[in-house]
Every structure is written in structure tokens, then in C-alpha cells.
């Protein structure tokens, strides 16, 4: 019988292995809480231990941690994946299939800002997996506007990308 914390770690590794883009902490946590597999604190312990062991990598963007499985994580999963029940695998696969577009958009469309002199620079990106498709940097005069640009980017990114591509290929 697998210890619960070990099972949660394997579930996280399986989940990250099934997607071609990073997942955020909140995306994975939402699955674990919705399915009542574990609580917030146990999930955080599992993901932190995976990161400390080098089985997942983490990148922090705009107050969100984005996780990817590492080669060591894939190797570990290959040794122990049989300990995860088919019912759990089905739950994870169903969750990922039903939420694939939403998860990809949340992970692939990012915006962050930083202070540069008297202004703020907002960096907006659209990624597919690890590949950068489109990026824009905008200088704004204050933090409030930087936050507004970040908040509006997910809704506007597709239109801006389409406009830029059409304009550049004329």
C-alpha cells in the first residue's frame, strides 16, 4: 500500500507528465480539492517536496507558480506509476481533457510588471508549451496601470496577436 503523501506526489507527476505546458499550483490544487483527494496543506507539502527533490521545476510569474515535470520526475514516475490506481488515472485524465483549453490558456498567457526608473514595464506573453509565440513590453507611468494591463492581457491577447500577425504579413 502506498503512503498517502507518496501517492499525491505520484499523482502530481502523472498530471504534469500528461500536459505539454506548465500547470499552476492553483490549477493542480483545484483538482485535488474538487475530487477531495487531500487538503491544501498536504498538497503544498507534496509539491514542495517534489520541487526540493528536483522532480518538478517551478517558475514564478505574476504571483503564480508554474510547474513542469523534470527528466528526473519522468524517470521516477516510470518506476512507480503502477502504484497509482486506474480510477485515479481516469480522474486526472478526465480533468485534463475537460479543462485542456482553459488550463493551456491560463498557463500560456502571462503578464507581469516591474519598476524601471520612474515607470513600470509590463511584459505580456503568449506561449504554447515552452515556445514563445508572441510578446509585448509596454511602458506605463504607474503601478495601477501596470496592474490593469496585466489583468486585461488574458482577454485581449488573442486579438492583439491576430492583429499583429495580419499587419506584419500584409
N, C-alpha and C positions, 0 to 999 in steps of 0.2 A: 504494500500500500504506500502510495506517495504522500509525503507530508504536504499539508495544505500550501505552505509558502512556496515549496518547490513546484507544486502544481501551478500556482499562479504565475510563477516565473516562466514555466514552460508555455503556458497559455499566452503570455505577452510575447515570447519569442515566436510562437506559431503565428500570432496575429501580425507581427511586424514582417515575418517572412512571406506572408501571403500578399503583401501590397508592394507596389513599385515606387512608393513615395513615403516620406516620413509621416508618422502619426503623432498627434499631440498627446500630452499627458491627459488632457480632459476628454479627448475622443476615446482613448482606451478606458479611462476611468468610467466614463459613461456606460460602456458596455458592461463592465464588471458590476457596477451598481444596479443597472437596469435588470440584469439577469440574477442579481443577488448572490453573486459568487463570493464576494468579500466586501469589506468596508474600505473607506478612504485610507485609513492609516496603514492597513495591511497591504493595500495596493501600492502605496507610496514606498513602503519598506521593500517590496518586491522589485519595483522599478529602480530604486536607488541601489539595491544590491546588484542588480544586473549591470547597471552603469559602472559601479565600482569594480566589478569583475571584468569589465571590458567586453561584455556580451551584447550590449547596446551602446550606441553613441547618441549624444544629446547635443542639440543646438538650440540656443535660446533666441527667439525672435519675437519682438513686440509683446513681452510679458508672457510668452508661451514656450514651453519646452517641446521640441520636435524630436522624436526618437526614431532611430533606424537600427536594424539588426546588423551586427558586425560579422565578419567571417568567422570569428570565434563563436559567436552566438549561433550561426548557422550550423557549425560543426557540433556544438553542444546539443542543439535541437535534433540533429540527425541521430545522435546516440540515444536520446531519451524520449523522442516524440511518441513512441509506442505506449508510454505511460499515461498519455492524455486520452481520455475516453472518446469514442466516436460521437457520443452525444454532445460533448463539449466542442469538438471539432465542427460538428454541424451547426452549433450555436454561433461559433465565431465566423464560419463561412457564410452563414445566412446574414449575420450582421454586416459583414463586409460587402456582400453582394447588394443588399438592400440600401446601403449607405455609401456606395463607392463614389458616386459623383460628388456628393456633399463632403465626404472625407477628403477627396483629392482637391477640391476647391479650397477647403479650409486650410489644407497643408501647403498647397501650391501658390496661393495668392497671399502675399505677405506685404506688410508695410511697417516701417519703423522709422524713428526720427532720432536725431542727435543735434546737440547745440554746436554751432560753428561760429565763433565770434559773437556778434550781436544777433545772428539769425539762427534759424533751425533748418536743417537739411532733412527732407523726408525721402527715404528710399523705398520705392514701390516695385515689387517684382511679381512676375508670373513664372512659375516653374512647372515643368512636367517631370516628375521624378526628381532626379538630381540636375536635370538640364534646365538652364535659364532660357526662357522663351522671350521675355520682354522685361525691360527695367526702365524706370524713370526716376530721376532725382530732381526734387523741386526745393528751391529755397523759399522759405516763408519767414515773415518777420517775428512771429511769436509762437509760443508753445501751444496756445489754444488752436491756432490754425494748423499747426503740425498734427495735433491730435485729430482735428476734423478731417484732414487729408487721409490720415491712416484709417479712420473709421469709414470713410467713403470709398476707399480704394476697392474693396471686395465687390461692391455693387457696380463700380464704373470700369473696372479693369478690362472686361471683355470688349466693351465699346471702344475704349481707348486703343486697345491692341488692334482691333479691326480697322479703326480709322488710320492708325499709323501704317499698317501693312498696305492698305489700299492707297494711301497717299504716296508711299515710297515706291510702289510698283507701277505708278502711272507712267 
